Amino acid sequence: MVLASPRIIATATAQPPYCFAQPVLLEKLCAMVLGAGWRERPEAVERAARFERLFASSRVQCRRSAVDLLTYYDRPRSTGERMAEYRRSAYPLARTALTTCLGAAGERSAEQVTDIFVVSCTGYDSPGIDLLLARDLGMQPEVRRVVIGHMGCYGAIVGLRQALAALRAHDNTLVALVDVELCSLHYATTDSVDMLTGYALFADGVAAALLSPSPNAPGPELVDTYCTAIYGAAAQMTWRITDEGFAMGLSPRVPVTLRQHVAVAVERLLAPHGLRTGDVAHWLVHPGGPSILDAVHEKLGLSAEQMQLSWQTLRENGNCSSATVLIMLDTLLRSGRPSRGEWGVMMAFGPGLTLETCLLRF
C-alpha cells in the first residue's frame, strides 16, 4: 500500500534582534579570551592571528543573536543564567514564527492544530515552549505535544519524521513544527579549538512549519525520511551540559566520516522511490561548516548551483543548529525556484554521529 504524502503548507522564520558581522565578533572573542590590552602583548597578538584564521575559514559573514553579544559576556555566565535568558528569549521568537506561519496558511488557525512538535537543543524550561504556545495561541487542551530535545543539528528532520508519522496515523490532523535554537547562549571564554570553532560558526535561528494531510493543499509533499547512526564515530560530535553552558565537541574527522557514509544514506532514502541522486533538483544540505559542505558536494557529485543555498545560508546566517534546514526551506520556497514535480533532499548531521535525511516533492 502506498501511503499518501502530506504537505508542508506553510513555513516562516523569526529574526533574533541582534545581528553581528564576523569582524565584530572576532574582536569580542579576542577581548574575552586574551583580555584588555591584548594588542600590546606579542604572544596575545599571535593567538589572535589564529582566531582570525579560524573566523576567515568559517566562510560566515554575519550572524544573529537573541542577546547583545558585545555586553552579555562581559562577565562569566553560569548555566542557570543562560537558561534564564533562554526562558526570556526563546518563547517570544517561537510565538512570532508560529503565528506568522499560521497566517501564511490562510484559513488555518491554532485551534485546528492537533499536534505540536517543538525542537531545541540549546535550552530547557518547564512548562515549556510547547505548552505556552498551545495555551496562548488557543490550541485545544488535548493537542498532542512533543518536545524533541538535545539532538543537535538534525533535530528538525526528526521533527518532520514524527510529523509524518502523526499525519499518517490520525485523521483530520494539522501539525505545527517549531524549531528554536539560541546557540549564542553557549559561547565560552576559552581557546579550545572545539569551542572556538563553535564561536566562529554558530548563531541563533527560529523557524516554524505547518503540515497537513490534504493532497490538494499547497506546498511540497513530505514523502519520506531515512536516518542512520555511525556508532563507531559517536565521539566525533558531542554536546555536553557543563556548569558554564553547553559545550560542543567537534572532531576534525567529521567530514571524513560523512564522506564515507553520506552516499549510502542518500541512496537508501531515494531507492525505495525509484530515484537516484541525479533525479534530485534541490539539495538542502545543513551547513555544518565549510569542510562538511565540501565533503557532501564532492561525494554526491552535486553542482555548485545545487550547493548554492547551503553556502548562502552559511554566509548570511551561520550555523543555526537544527533550525537551519527549516530556514533553508523557507528561503527556497520564497525564491520560487522549485518547479512542480521536482524532487528535493534535506539532510543534517549531529551527535551520534547521526545522518538524518528527508525526501520532498515540490
DAGIPE-V551449 format. One record per residue. N is the residue number from 1. BURIAL is 1 if it has 16 or more other C-alpha atoms within 10 Angstrom, else 0. Layout:
[[N & BURIAL] [N & BURIAL]]
//
This chain:
[[1 & 0] [2 & 0] [3 & 0] [4 & 0] [5 & 1] [6 & 1] [7 & 1] [8 & 1] [9 & 1] [10 & 1] [11 & 1] [12 & 1] [13 & 1] [14 & 1] [15 & 1] [16 & 1] [17 & 0] [18 & 0] [19 & 1] [20 & 1] [21 & 0] [22 & 1] [23 & 0] [24 & 0] [25 & 1] [26 & 1] [27 & 0] [28 & 1] [29 & 1] [30 & 1] [31 & 1] [32 & 1] [33 & 1] [34 & 1] [35 & 0] [36 & 0] [37 & 0] [38 & 1] [39 & 0] [40 & 0] [41 & 0] [42 & 0] [43 & 0] [44 & 1] [45 & 0] [46 & 0] [47 & 0] [48 & 1] [49 & 0] [50 & 0] [51 & 1] [52 & 1] [53 & 0] [54 & 1] [55 & 1] [56 & 0] [57 & 0] [58 & 1] [59 & 1] [60 & 1] [61 & 1] [62 & 1] [63 & 1] [64 & 1] [65 & 1] [66 & 1] [67 & 1] [68 & 0] [69 & 1] [70 & 0] [71 & 0] [72 & 0] [73 & 1] [74 & 0] [75 & 0] [76 & 0] [77 & 1] [78 & 0] [79 & 1] [80 & 0] [81 & 0] [82 & 1] [83 & 1] [84 & 0] [85 & 1] [86 & 1] [87 & 1] [88 & 0] [89 & 1] [90 & 1] [91 & 1] [92 & 0] [93 & 1] [94 & 1] [95 & 1] [96 & 1] [97 & 1] [98 & 1] [99 & 1] [100 & 1] [101 & 1] [102 & 1] [103 & 1] [104 & 0] [105 & 1] [106 & 0] [107 & 0] [108 & 0] [109 & 1] [110 & 1] [111 & 0] [112 & 0] [113 & 1] [114 & 1] [115 & 1] [116 & 1] [117 & 1] [118 & 1] [119 & 1] [120 & 1] [121 & 1] [122 & 1] [123 & 1] [124 & 1] [125 & 0] [126 & 0] [127 & 0] [128 & 0] [129 & 1] [130 & 1] [131 & 1] [132 & 0] [133 & 1] [134 & 1] [135 & 0] [136 & 0] [137 & 0] [138 & 0] [139 & 1] [140 & 0] [141 & 0] [142 & 0] [143 & 1] [144 & 1] [145 & 0] [146 & 1] [147 & 1] [148 & 1] [149 & 0] [150 & 1] [151 & 1] [152 & 1] [153 & 1] [154 & 1] [155 & 1] [156 & 1] [157 & 1] [158 & 1] [159 & 1] [160 & 1] [161 & 1] [162 & 1] [163 & 1] [164 & 1] [165 & 0] [166 & 1] [167 & 1] [168 & 0] [169 & 0] [170 & 0] [171 & 0] [172 & 0] [173 & 1] [174 & 1] [175 & 1] [176 & 1] [177 & 1] [178 & 1] [179 & 1] [180 & 1] [181 & 1] [182 & 1] [183 & 1] [184 & 1] [185 & 1] [186 & 1] [187 & 1] [188 & 1] [189 & 1] [190 & 0] [191 & 1] [192 & 0] [193 & 0] [194 & 1] [195 & 1] [196 & 1] [197 & 1] [198 & 1] [199 & 1] [200 & 1] [201 & 1] [202 & 1] [203 & 1] [204 & 1] [205 & 1] [206 & 1] [207 & 1] [208 & 1] [209 & 1] [210 & 1] [211 & 1] [212 & 1] [213 & 1] [214 & 1] [215 & 0] [216 & 0] [217 & 1] [218 & 0] [219 & 1] [220 & 1] [221 & 1] [222 & 1] [223 & 1] [224 & 1] [225 & 1] [226 & 1] [227 & 1] [228 & 1] [229 & 1] [230 & 0] [231 & 0] [232 & 0] [233 & 1] [234 & 0] [235 & 0] [236 & 1] [237 & 1] [238 & 1] [239 & 1] [240 & 0] [241 & 0] [242 & 0] [243 & 0] [244 & 1] [245 & 1] [246 & 1] [247 & 1] [248 & 1] [249 & 1] [250 & 1] [251 & 0] [252 & 0] [253 & 0] [254 & 1] [255 & 1] [256 & 0] [257 & 1] [258 & 1] [259 & 1] [260 & 0] [261 & 1] [262 & 1] [263 & 1] [264 & 0] [265 & 1] [266 & 1] [267 & 0] [268 & 1] [269 & 1] [270 & 1] [271 & 0] [272 & 0] [273 & 0] [274 & 0] [275 & 0] [276 & 0] [277 & 1] [278 & 0] [279 & 0] [280 & 1] [281 & 1] [282 & 1] [283 & 1] [284 & 1] [285 & 1] [286 & 1] [287 & 1] [288 & 1] [289 & 1] [290 & 1] [291 & 1] [292 & 1] [293 & 1] [294 & 0] [295 & 1] [296 & 1] [297 & 1] [298 & 0] [299 & 0] [300 & 0] [301 & 0] [302 & 1] [303 & 0] [304 & 0] [305 & 0] [306 & 1] [307 & 1] [308 & 0] [309 & 1] [310 & 1] [311 & 1] [312 & 1] [313 & 1] [314 & 1] [315 & 1] [316 & 0] [317 & 1] [318 & 1] [319 & 1] [320 & 1] [321 & 1] [322 & 1] [323 & 1] [324 & 1] [325 & 1] [326 & 1] [327 & 1] [328 & 1] [329 & 1] [330 & 1] [331 & 1] [332 & 0] [333 & 0] [334 & 0] [335 & 0] [336 & 0] [337 & 0] [338 & 1] [339 & 0] [340 & 0] [341 & 0] [342 & 0] [343 & 1] [344 & 1] [345 & 1] [346 & 1] [347 & 1] [348 & 1] [349 & 1] [350 & 1] [351 & 1] [352 & 1] [353 & 1] [354 & 1] [355 & 1] [356 & 1] [357 & 1] [358 & 1] [359 & 1] [360 & 1] [361 & 1] [362 & 1]]
//
